[in-house]
């Protein structure tokens, strides 16, 4: 009977480990997105002690591929370009001389 139970117990333990990794990854991704949205540069965010403590270099690289992280970076870039346009007084559509 013990031999039948052990695979089930190992399966349950593996599932809980997988869930804890998913929760940890989600927290780290939320941290990255929050920091980028607050105006921090992605390279400085990725070097934060919080990230280096909670994710390996490979995990951090994979997190950069997360759609939420990519969207936050894109939004920050758009805001920076919008600010640049306001400072330089250039319009959204510039005409290029032919």
Secondary structure, DSSP 8 states (H G I E B T S, - for coil): -HHHHHHHHHHHHHHHHHHHHHHHHHHHHHHHHHHHHTT--HHHHHT-HHHHHHS-HHHHHHHTTSHHHHHHHHHHHHHHHHHHHHHHT--SS-----
